[in-house]
Amino acid sequence: MHKAFGNLDAAWKEASFAYKSVPFFRSRPALTPAASPAAGFLDIPMTSKPDYRKNFPAGVLADGRSVNDPYVQRYQSSGTSGDRLVSVIHAFKLADRMANCLSVNKSLSFLLDEPKIRMCRYAAPNCSDVECSNPNTSMEDRILQDGTLVLPVYHDLLTTPEPMLKRAFEELHSYEPNVWYVDPMHLSVLIKKARASGWKFDMNRKVSVLLTYTFATQALLRQLATLCEGHFPVASVMAMSEFGFVGLACEEGNLHLNDKDYYLEFIQMEAPDDRDDLWELVITSVGDRLCPHIRYRTNDIYRLLGKCKCGSTMPAVAFQGRMKDLVRLPSGRYVTPGELDALVGAPKWIDIFQLTFQKGGHFVFRYSGETEPAADELATLRSKLEDLLESKALRMEAVQYFPFERGGKFQLVRTG
């Protein structure tokens, strides 16, 4: 099945521009001139990261454009699904996309009136275009082209030395940002360290907290609420280095994807029965005359939610994880990070958890927290997990350490 949101005529115009003006697309079979958007758009071949990685820069930039043109911003992906991808976007397109996403959440509306977005980024080292784990770098070394300050981080978050955490805490205040653009896991670690060491956050600032990079579990949101609730508005963001802002959560907590700056297609994944309603997002940019993306496979998986109480017309979705993070059971059914998080919830005895799928159909559920669970709570969770995984081959372990990806990101579901 296929569902789409946005302006199809604008998407067709984008594709027509790309096939006329971008070398990579000119090398493909031409669009049928007589085809209408409704008749011809689904016949356009999809694209993916390898296409843009292999042909960057000259092959994917529009004729006459250069990475050195004014207002061109350059970004790199974290490389969690392979080699890092370099993307370029016009600064004004980034601003438009961000503004349209922010419009779904009234608590963030003050940012639209700010003369400048002043951002601090706190995430895994590979999520930034600077070396932020080198203890010899200064703040000036870690300020990106758009003015974003990248806070110092260690590749292995849970073994970060205290001086680096202290430095990140101090820079988060001294730079005076109005946006904390953070990985929820990283901010959670910083909050815990601040609480244990007596470091005081300045709660009188006008700051928004935007969560991105890794899955914001209910357990992590519970911890962040102890600091932010009633002080700073918090919202999850869906962003990609290829596009900038793609979606943002409304005040109801539902993620809304931007169908004004993109044409959004959802391709349903095959399932053995009607229990799975999983859709892969495919994006076509709108109005991009630098590096247009046509029917671009994101490998991001969602569930569609229908109409949201907030009143936004942008489609409401629930992010379920990346394609590579899904576990397919012998029955053919998928288990997603989103489904796992919904089942685990936010009990006070779990701060971090991770499910590992091992060879032979065995599972390990590892968890960490500041308190011990009651025996009946642990037994109840185990029973629910066994039902979800359709398996009794489950081991549950209380641990103090979790492995991170090579680039420093945390995987909620992993194989190994």
N, C-alpha and C positions, 0 to 999 in steps of 0.2 A: 504493500500500500504506500501511498504518497500523499502528503499534505504540504501545503505551502501557505506562507504569509508574506504580505508585502505587495509592492507594485510590480506586476509582471511586465508591463510595458517598459518601465524603467530598467528592469533586469535585461530585457531583450535589447534595449538601446545600449546597455553596458557591454553585452556580448557582441553586438554589431561593431561597436567601437574597438573592442579588443581584437576581433578578427580582421579588422582593417589596419590597425595601428600598432599592434604588438607582435614582434617577430615570432614568438613561440606559437601564438594562435594562428598567424598567417601560414604556418607550416602544417596546420591541421586541415582536414576537409572543410571547405568553405560552408558557411551558413547558406541555406537555400533562400535565395532572394525573395521568392514568392511566399515563403512560410510566414505565417502569423505567429506571434508569441505563443498563443494557446496551442497552436498545432506543432510548432517546432522546438520549443524550449527544452522539452524533455529528451529530444534527440541530440542535444549538445553533449559531447562526452564530458564526463566529470574530470576534474583536475585534483591534484594532491600535492603534498609537501615535496616529494621528489621532483616533480615538474618544475617547481619554483627554485628548489635548491640547485638542480642541474643547470638551469638556464639563467641564473642570476649572475650579473645584473642585466647585461644588454638584451638578453632574450625575453625578459618579462617586463621591461620598461617600455612605455609608449614611445613612439618615434619622437626624437628631439629632446627626450628627457634624460636627465643624468642624476646620479646619486648626490652630486655636488650642487644641484640647483638650490636656490634659496627656498627656505621653508621645508626642506626635505628632512624628515627625521628617520633615523636608522635604528633598527632593533634586532636583537637576536633571541631566538627561542632558547629554552633551557636545555634542549637536547635530550629530553627523557625518553623519547621514542626513536632515537637514532641520532644522526649528526645534527648539529645546530643549524637552524635556518635563519638566514639574514633577510629582513624585510624592510621596505621603505614606504613611508606614508607622508603625505603633506600634513604639516602641523594644523592647518585649518580644518582638514578632514577629521583629524583626531579630536579637535575641539568640538566639532559638530556632533560626532558620535558620542562623546562623553556627555555633552549637554542633553542630548535626547535620552540617553540612559538615565541620567540623574533626574529627569523630569518625572519618573515613575515613583519617586520617593520624596514626599514633602519635607521630611526631616533633613534632607540634604539640599533643599532649595537655596539655602544661604550661599552655597558654593557658586551658584549661577550669578550671584551679584558681586562676588569677590573680584577685585581688579586683576588678580593673578592666582592661579592654583599653585600653591607652594607645598610640595609633596616630599615626604620621607618614605623611602622604600625599605622594607625589612623582610628579606626572603633569602632563599638558598643562593649561594654564590653564582651558580649558572643561570640564575634568573635576571642577571644584570650584565651590563656591558663594561663593567670595571672589575678590577681585582679588589674585592672587598674583604677578603680573608687575610690579606697581608697586614700584619700589625704595624708596619711602617707607613701605611698610607695616611694621608691627612684628609680632612673633610673636603678640601678643595680638589683632591685627587679623585673623589668619589661623587662629584656633582656631574650629572649627565647634561647633554646638550639642551634638554628642555627645562633645566633647573632643578630636577629631582635629585635629592641627596640620598645616596645608597648607604645605609647604615652598615657598619662593619659586622661581619658574620663569620662563623667558623663552618667548615664543610660538614663536620659532624655536630649537629646542633646540640645534642644532649651531652656532649663533652666540651662545650664551649668554655674557655677559661674565664674566670670572673672578671679580669680587667677588660676583656672584650665586651662582656655584657654591660659592664659599668659605662664603658665608652659609648656603646649604642644608646643606653639610657640617657646619658648626658647630651648627646647630639640630637636625640629626639626632641629635647626641650630647647637647646640653644639655637637650633636652626629655625625655630618658630614656624613649623608647618601648619597649614590648615587641613591637610589630608595625611593620615597615616595609611599608607598603601602596603598592606602587610600579609604575610602568610600567617594564618591563625595559630599554627603550631609555634612559630617563632615568637609571636606576641605573647602566647601563653607562658612560654619559658621565661621571657623577660619579666612578666608580671609576677610569676612565682619567685624569681630571684629578687625582685624589688621588695616584695613582701617579707621575704626571709632576712633581707639585709637592711631593712628600714629605709629604703630609698622611696621618696615621695613623688608621685606623679602630680603635676600641676593640673588640677581639675577645673581651673577657672578659664581655660583657653577655649576658643571656638574652633573645635576640631571635629572632623568626621573620620571614622575608622572604616576603611574599605578592605574587606577580606577577599583574598584571591590566591592564586598559585596552587594551593592544595585544598583538599576537601575539608570544608568547615563542618566537622561533626557536631552533633548536639552536645557531646561532652566538652568539646573545646568552646562552643558558644556559651555554655554554662559558666565556664571559668572566666571568659572575657566579660560576661555580664556583671561579675563581681566588681570589676573596675569601671566599666563604661556605662552601665545602665543608669539613666537619670542624669548623666553628664555629657557623654559623647554619643551621637547617633552612629549605629553600626549597621552595615549592610554588606552582603556578599556581592561580589562582582564576577561576571564572566568576562574575561579578557583574553586576547590572543595577540602574540607579537605581530602577526600578520595584519591585524585590523585595529588594535587598540580595544576600546570598550565594545563589547558585543551585547551585554545584558547586565541588569542590576536588580537586586531584590527590593520590592516595595515594602511599605510599613507592615503589611500582613506577613512578610517573610517569604513571599513567593518570588522566584526569579522570573523576570520578564525580559525577553529577547527583543532587540531593537529591529523592528521591521520597517523603519523609516529610512535608515541608511544601508540596509541590506535586504535582499530577497532571500527568505528563509525557506528551505525545503527540509522536510523530515521524511526519511526513508525508513520504513518499518523493517526491523530485523526479523528473520525467520524464527518461529517458536513452535514447539510441539503442540501447544494448545493455546487457549485464550488467556492464560494467566499472565503471560508476558506482553507488555505493551511498551516495547522499547524502540526508540527511533534514533537514527543517526542524523545529526545536523549537517546539512550541505548549504554553504553560503555563497551568494553572489553579491559582490559589492555594488553600490549604486553611486554614480557620479565620480568615480575614481579615474582621473586622467593621468595618473602616474604609473600605477602598477595594479591594474584591475584584476580581480579574482572572479573566475567564472565557474559556477557549480563546483565549489571547492570543498572537498571532503574534510571535515574537521576531526573525524574519529571520536567525537564527543557524543555520548549517549544520553538521551533524555526520556522522561515520561511527560506527556502532555496533560495539563491540568484543567483546561477549560477556562471559563470566565472566573476572574478573580474579584473578590469583594472590594478591592481598592479602586476599581473602576477604570483602570488602565486598559486601553485597547490593544496594547502590545501582548503577544501571546505569553501566557504563564506556563512555565515548565518546571520540572524537578530534575536537576542534573544528577545523573546516575554514575558518572565516571567515564574514563577513557575506554576505548575498545579493548586495549591491552590489559585493562584491569578487571575485565569480566571473567568469571569462572563458569565454564559450561559443565553442568553435571551430566552423568551418564544418561539421564532421562532426556537430555537435550535442552533443559531449562537453564537460563542464565541466572547467576547470582551476581548482583552489582554492588559496588561500594555504597550506593545510596540505599539499597534495600537492607544491607548489613547495618548501616547507621540507624535506619528507622527501627530496626529490631532491638539494637543495643540501647538506644536512647541516651539518657544523661544521668545514670545513677551516680550518687556522690562518691562512690568507691572506684569509679573509672574516670581517669583523666585522659589517658591515651590507650588505644587498642589497635590491634592489627591481626588480620586473618591471613595465614599462610596455607597455600594449597600445595601438598607434597605429592610425590609420585605414589601411585597405587591407590589414589582416592582418599588419602589421609589428610586431615586438617589440624592445624594448631591455632588456637585463639589465645593470643598473649595480651595481657592488660596490665596497666599500672595506675596507681592512685595513692592518695595520702591516707586512706582508711582501709580497713579490711572488710570484705563483704560478709554478710551473714550466710550461713550454710544454705538456707532456703533460697536466698537471692541468687547465689551461684548456681544452685541446682535448677532454678527456674530458667535462668539465662541459658544454661547448657541445653536444656530440653528444647527451647526455642531455636537455638542454633542447629541442633540436630534435625529439627523439622525443616529449617530453611535449606540446609545442606543435603538433605535426604541421605544422611549418613550417621552412623554411630561411631565412626572412626574419627573421633574428635578428642584432642587433648587441650586442656585449658591450663595456662601457666601465668602466674603472677611474676612479673619481671621488673627490672629497673632500667633496662636498656632496650632500644629497638634499632634495628639496622635502617639506614637511610640509603637512598639511591646514590650512585656515583656523583651526580651533580648536586646532592644535598637535599633533594626533595624527599618527603615521607610518603610511602605508599600504604594506603589503608588495606589493600588486598595485594598480596604478592605470591609469586610462585617460587618454590625453592625448598 
